[in-house]
Amino acid sequence: MKRNLMVTFLVVTLVILCLMAFAWSQASKPKDYPTRAIEVVVQYGAGGGSDIFVRSLMMPARRDLKVPINVTNLTGGAGVKASTYVLSQPADGYTIYNFSPEQLINTIFGRENYKEEFAPLCNVQQDLSMFYVRAESPFKTIKDVIKYAKENPGKLQFTGTTAASPDEVIIMLFAKKAGIKVKYIPFDAAPETHAAVLGGHIDLLHEEPGVIMSLIEAKKLRPLIIFTEKRVEKFSDVPTGRELGYDITMGRWRGLCVKKGTPPEIVNYLADVFKKAANHSSYKAIAHASLLDLREGWKGPAEYGKFWDEEYANYKEIFEELGYLKKK
C-alpha cells in the first residue's frame, strides 16, 4: 500500500513539475500589446510560396493575438522595397516581416544590413528545390538538359523569382557543378515565372513543388531533379542532385522577423504565438497539402538568429565561388 502511495505521489509531483516548467517556458503577454491591427509584410507577390506560408500561419495566429492581421505584398528591388518599408515603421511589434534568404543576400551586396536592422522571431519552413520543364519540352531528363547546354553554351534559359536570389544561387551553382553555361531570366512574382515556362518562353523553372502541385498533377509541368539528401516519396521517380553527382541540398526557408529594437517581451511573445500557430491543425493541413512539411523548419528567436549568420556565410561563399564577389 505504502509503495503504491509513494508511486502515486511521485507521478503527481512529476506532472505538476512538468506543468510548471511548461508555464515558465511560455512568454507572458506584454502589457497593452497588441491593441490594434498588425501588419505582416511579404516581399513577394500573391500566390507564391512565401505568400501562402504567411497567410496560412496568420489564420490560427489571429485567434491568439485577438486583433486583425493584414498581409501586405510589396514586390520589387529584390526585397529592398519591402525591407525599406518595414524599417520606416516603429519598432513596436505592429509590423512583422517575412524574413527569407533575400535579406542575407541583400546584406552581402550592401543593399541592406540584416544584423543591424532586423531581430529574429522564428523560422517555420524549410522548403524543397526542384527544376521543371513544360510537358511539351524536348528535355525528358536532366541529362538531356546538360547535353543541350554543353552543345549550346549560354542558350539554355532558367527562371526564378528576382535577380541574385536563392533561385539564382541554386540554378547557377548547379550550372557550375554540371560544367554548363546558362542564362537566368528573373521575374518579380512567382506566377510570372510559371507562365513563362508554360508558354515556352523559358526552358526551365526553379520552384518549390507545393506552389505548382496542380500544374504537376495536370501534367503541364514535369519535374526533372530535386535537391534533397534523398528521394522524396511524393516524387519517387525524380532523381536527386546528389545521386547524379551534384551535391546540392539547398532549399528556401521562410520565417518572420521584426525591426531591431522591438522590446524583447514582444519578440518572445510573438514567437510563442507563431509556434502555437505552426502546430495548429489548420496550418498543418495547409502545409501538408502544399508539401511544406517534408522538412523540419522551426527555430526560435535565438536559434534563428544563429541560423541567419550560418546561412550568410554559406551564401557569401557560394557567391564568391560563382564569381559574383571578389574573395578577400
N, C-alpha and C positions, 0 to 999 in steps of 0.2 A: 504493500500500500504506500509506504513511505517513498519507495523507488518511483512509483507511478506519479505521486505528487511532485517529486523532485523533477521528473522529466517534463511534466506539465508546466511547472514553474519556469524551467529553462526555455521551453518553447515559447511561452507567453513573453518572457523577457526578451528573447531574440526578436520576436515580431515587433515588440514595442521599440526596440533599438533601431530596427530597420526602418520603421515608420518615422522615427525621429531623424534618422540620417537623411531620409528622403526629403523630409520637410526642410531640414537645414540646407540641403543642396539646392532648393528652389530659390531663385532670386525673388525677393519681396517686391510687390507692386510699388513703384515710386509714387510719392505723394503728388497729386494733381497731374498725373500722366497716365494715359492720354485723355485729353478733354475735348479734342476736336479731330477732324479728319486727318489721316496720314496719307502721304503721297509716296508711291513706290515708282521710281524711275527706271525704265528699261531702255538700253541704248540700241535696241533692235526693233524692227517693225513687228506689227501684229501678225501672229500665225507662226512665228519661228519657235525654236526650242526654248529659248530664254523667256519669251513672252508667255508661252504655255506654262512653263515652270512657275513663274511669278504669280500668274492668275490662279493657278491650281493651289498654290500654297496659301494665298491670301484668303481663299474661301473659308477654310476652317480657322484661320488666324483671326478673322473678323469676330468670331464668336467669343474669343477670349479678350480681345482688345476692346470690344464693345463700342467701336467708333467706325465710321466709314473708312474704307481703304480704297484710294483711287490710283489706278495704274496708268502711268503716262509713258508713251513711247516717243523717245527723242532720238532719231537716227541721224547719221552724218558724222563726218570727221573722225571716223574710226573710234567712236565713243567719246571723243573730246567734247562734243556739243552737250552730251548728257552730263558728263563729269563737271563741265563748267556751270551748268545749271544747278546741280546738286551743291556745288561749293559756294554758290551765290546765296544759298538758303542758310538759316541759322542752324547751329549745331545743337538741336534740341530734341532730336528723335522723331520729328514730324516729316522728315524727308529721308527715305531709305533708298539705297541704290543697289541695283542688280550688279554685283561685282563679278567680273569674269577675267579671263586672261588678258583681254584687251587693255585693262588698266596697267598691267605689268608691262605689256609691250609698249604702251604709250610712254611709260616711265623710261624704258630702255632707250627710246628715241627722243627723249627730252620734251615730250609734249605735255606731260603732267608728272606728278611725283606721288605715287601711292603711299609711300612711307610717311610723308609729311601731311597728306591731305585726307586720308581715309582711316577709319577704325573698323576692324573686322567684327561682324556679327556672327555669321555662321556660313559654312558650306553645306549644301544639301545634296547636290547631284554630281556624279562622275559619269559622263556620257561616253558613248561609243563613236568611233570614227570609221566611215566606210566610203569607198568610191563607187559611183553608179554610172551607168550609161542608159540611154533610152532603148526601148525594146527593139527599134529598127537598126540600132548601131551595128556596124560590121565587127565590132570588138566583142568577142564571145567570152574571152578570158583576159585576165590582167597581163598574161604573157603576150596576147595579141597587141595590147596597148603598148607594151615595152618594145616589141618588134617594130611596130609602126613608127614609134618615136625615134628609134635609133636610125631608121631609114629616112626619116623626115625630121631632122633636128629643128626644134623651135616651132613646128606647125601644130602640134597637139595642144588643145586648149582645155584647161580646167577652170572651174568656177567655184566660188565660195562667197562668204559674206565679208565685205570690206577688204581693203588692202592691208598688208602687214598684220594679218590676223592669225589666230590659231589655224584657220583653214589653210592659209597660205603656207604657214610653217610646216604643217604636215604634208601638204602637196609637194612643196619644194624639197623637203627632207627626203621624201620618197623618191623624187626625181634624182636627187644626188646619189642616194644609195643604189638606185637602178641604173645609174650612168646615162641618163637621158636629159634632154633639154626640152622644157615645156613652157607654155605661156599661162599666166594666171590672170583671169578676167574677173574682177570683183564686182559685186552689186551691194547696195545698201541693205536690202531686205531679202530674207530667205526665199519667199515665193518667187522673186525675180530670178534667182539662180535656178530654181526648179523649172520655170517656164523657158529659160534659155536653153536648157538641156533637152527638155521635151520637144521644143521647137526645132531642134537640130542645129542651133546656132553655136553651141558649145559642146565639146566632145564628152567631157566627164564632169561629174558633180561630186564635191565632198560635202557630206551631210550626215547628221545623226539619223538613225533609222526610224525612230518614233515619229519624227516630223512628217515623213513621207511614206508611212506604212501603207496608207490607202493606195498610193501610186505603185508600190511594190506588189501589193496583193492584186491589183488590177493588171499587173504585168506591163505597166507603162515604163517603169524604171527597173533596171536589173543590177543588183549588187555584184561587184567583181572581187572585192577584197575587204577584209575587216582588220582593223589594227588593235588586236587584243592578244593577251598571253596565250589563249587557247580558243578553239572554235566555240561559237555561241549556239546553243541548241536551236534557237529560233531560226538561225541561218546556218544550219549544219553543213550545207553544201558550199558555203562560201569560205575559201581558204583565208588563213590569217597571214599578215605580212611576215610574221616570224617564221612560219613554216615554209614560206617561199624564199627565205633568206634575207628579209628586210626587217630588222629588229626594231620595229616601231610599235609602241603600245600606248601612245598618247591619245587623250580624248578631252573634249571640252568639259570643264567643270563649272558649276553655277552656284553662286552664293549671294550673300547680302552684306552690305556694309552701311555705315553712316559717316557723316562728316566728322573728322577728328576734332575732339573737344567735346563731343557729346558725353554727358555725365555717365560714369561707369554703371550706376544703378539702372539707367535706362538701357544701356547696351546689354547688360546681363539679363534684364527682364525680357527684352525683345528676343534675345537668343533662346530663352526658355519657352517663350510663346511659340516661336517658329519650330523649335524641336518638337513640341507637342503637336503642332500643325502637321509636321512631316510624318508623324506617326498616326495621324487621323485617317480613318478608313476612306474618307472621300478623296484625300490627296493620294493615298497609297493606291487606290483604284485607278486614278488617272495616270499616276507614274507607271503602274504595271501595264496599263493599256498602251502607253506611249513608249514602252521599253526603257524607261528611265530608272528602273530598279535593278538592273543587271549588274551594277557595281555599287559597293558601299560608298557613300559620299559624305556622310555627316561629319562635321568638325565644328566644335565650339569656338568662341572668340580667340582664346589663347592658341589653340591648335591651328586654327585657320590663319592666324597671323604668321605663325611659323611656316605654314604651308606656302603662303604668299612669297616669303623670302626664298624658299627652296625652289619654287616654280620660276621665280625671277631669275635665279642663277641658271636654271635649265634653259629657259628661253634665250637668255643672253648668249649662252654658249652655242645654241643652235644658230642664232642669227650671225654669230661670228663665223661659224663653220660654213654657212651659206653665203658668206661674203657681204652681208648687209652692214656689218660693223667692222671697224678695224680693231684687231686684237691689240690690247695694251701691254 
